[in-house]
Amino acid sequence: MPPIIDPNKCIRCGKCVEICTEDVYYGSQAGEVPVITYPKECSHFAGCVHICPVKAVTLRIPLPMLLVYKPAEEVKVT
């Protein structure tokens, strides 16, 4: 399942685009709400969720992964 970006919270900083190792946000323009171009490529490592300064990005974890998923403790990213 791809990340979900709340356009009302997003400050268009582009940090989620920069941290994504799978290029899910390919083609996103600076200063705009990021576009999920390749949703099936998302590896669910949640870097985009943790780096977002306003918590505008969320992940829907696929059901099979939920069986072994353990939420990380709050990570402070600067």
Contact map, one row per residue, 1 for C-alpha under 8 A:
111000000000000000000000000000000000001101000000000000000011110000000000000000
111100000000000000000000000000000001001101000000000000000011000000000000000000
111110000000000000000000000000000001001001000000000000001111000000000000000000
011111000000000000000000000000000000000000000000000000001111000000000000000000
001111100100000000000000000000001100000000000000000000011100000000000000000000
000111111100000000000000000000000000000000000000000000011000000000000000000000
000011111100000000000000000000001000000000000000000000010000000000000000000000
000001111100000000000000000000000000000000000000000000000000000000000000000000
000001111110000000000000000000000000000000000000000001110000000000000000000000
000011111111100000000000000000001000000000000000000001010000000000000000000000
000000001111100000000000000000001000000000000000000001000000000000000000000000
000000000111110000000000000001111100000000000000000000000000000000000000000000
000000000111111000000000000001100000000000000000000000000000000000000000000000
000000000001111111000000000001100100000000000000000000000000000000000000000000
000000000000111111100000000000000000000000000001001100000000000000000000000000
000000000000011111110000000000000000000000000011101100000000000000000000000000
000000000000011111110011110100000100000000000001000000000000000000000000000000
000000000000011111110000000000000000000000000000000000000000000000000000000000
000000000000001111111000000000000000000000000011001000000000000000000000000000
000000000000000111111111100000000000000000000011000000000000000000000000000000
000000000000000000111111000000000000000000000000000000000000000000000000000000
000000000000000000011111000000000000000011100000000000000000000000000000000000
000000000000000010011111110000000000010010000000000000000000000000000000000000
000000000000000010011111110000000001111011000000000000000000000000000000000000
000000000000000010010011111100000111110000000000000000000000000000000000000000
000000000000000010000011111100000011110000000000000000000000000000000000000000
000000000000000000000000111110000010100000000000000000000000000000000000000000
000000000000000010000000111111011110000000000000000000000000000000000000000000
000000000000000000000000001111111100000000000000000000000000000000000000000000
000000000001110000000000000111110000000000000000000000000000000000000000000000
000000000001110000000000000011111000000000000000000000000000000000000000000000
000000000001000000000000000111111100000000000000000000000000000000000000000000
000010100111000000000000000110111110000000000000000000000000000000000000000000
000010000001010010000000100110011111000000000000000000000000000000000000000000
000000000000000000000000111100001111100000000000000000000000000000000000000000
011000000000000000000001110000000111111000000000000000000000000000000000000000
000000000000000000000001111000000011111000000000000000000000000000000000000000
000000000000000000000011110000000001111111000000000000000000000000000000000000
111000000000000000000001000000000001111111000000000000000000000000000000000000
110000000000000000000000000000000000011111000000000000000000000000000000000000
000000000000000000000111000000000000011111100000000000000000000000000000000000
111000000000000000000101000000000000011111110000000000000000000000000000000000
000000000000000000000100000000000000000011111000000000000000000000000000000000
000000000000000000000000000000000000000001111100000000000010100000000000000000
000000000000000000000000000000000000000000111110000000000000000000000000000000
000000000000000000000000000000000000000000011111110000000010000000000000000000
000000000000000100110000000000000000000000001111111000000000000000000000000000
000000000000001110110000000000000000000000000111111100001000000000000000000000
000000000000000100000000000000000000000000000111111100111110000000000000000000
000000000000000000000000000000000000000000000111111100100000000000000000001110
000000000000001100100000000000000000000000000011111110000000000000000000000011
000000000000001100000000000000000000000000000001111111111000000000000000000000
000000000000000000000000000000000000000000000000001111110000000000000000000000
000000001110000000000000000000000000000000000000000111110000000000000000000000
000000001000000000000000000000000000000000000000110111111100000000000000000000
000011101100000000000000000000000000000000000000100111111100000000000000000000
001111000000000000000000000000000000000000000001100100111110000000000000000000
001110000000000000000000000000000000000000000000100000111111000000000000000000
111100000000000000000000000000000000000000010100100000001111100000000000000000
111100000000000000000000000000000000000000000000000000000111110000000000000000
100000000000000000000000000000000000000000010000000000000011111011000000000000
100000000000000000000000000000000000000000000000000000000001111111000000000000
000000000000000000000000000000000000000000000000000000000000111111100000000000
000000000000000000000000000000000000000000000000000000000000011111110000000000
000000000000000000000000000000000000000000000000000000000000111111111000000000
000000000000000000000000000000000000000000000000000000000000111111111100000000
000000000000000000000000000000000000000000000000000000000000001111111000000000
000000000000000000000000000000000000000000000000000000000000000111111100000000
000000000000000000000000000000000000000000000000000000000000000011111110000000
000000000000000000000000000000000000000000000000000000000000000001011111000000
000000000000000000000000000000000000000000000000000000000000000000001111100000
000000000000000000000000000000000000000000000000000000000000000000000111111000
000000000000000000000000000000000000000000000000000000000000000000000011111000
000000000000000000000000000000000000000000000000000000000000000000000001111100
000000000000000000000000000000000000000000000000010000000000000000000001111110
000000000000000000000000000000000000000000000000010000000000000000000000011111
000000000000000000000000000000000000000000000000011000000000000000000000001111
000000000000000000000000000000000000000000000000001000000000000000000000000111
